[in-house]
Amino acid sequence: MWCSFFLRTLKDISPREIRFHNWLDLSRAMVSTRLMNCASQICEVERLLYGHGQMMYGQILNSVAGDPALTRGAIARLIQAGRVTADLDTGILWPGTTIRPLEGVRRVDLLPYLPDESG
């Protein structure tokens, strides 16, 4: 049985380094809130974004009441589900990153991303 090996260098990885770093941060936000119910934060983030058209990440965090970790988890879940978008390729996710709702996106059920509270 033969195995193939590929040598990857920093030159191969560096074009995707920022995107990789951003998804690590988003994944951390989703994992840290995986057992928490973020439904109210998800609804509030969507209400803000569809009302304003776009907002900076820091503005959203400051505008949603409650635990900022839950809001970060809600934003991460919305980005992962394709309901909102942010430029994850050209800069590290920071308070000045613009978050936008996607035009014409049908509302997707996020229940698979929310914990089951039955036990």
Secondary structure, 3 states (H helix, E strand, C coil): CCCCCCCCCHHHHHHHHHHHHHHHHHHHHHHHCCCCCCHHHHHHHHHHHHHHCCEEHHHHHHHCCCCHHHHHHHHHHHHHCCCEEECCCCCCCCCCCEEEECCCCCCCCCHHHCCCCCC
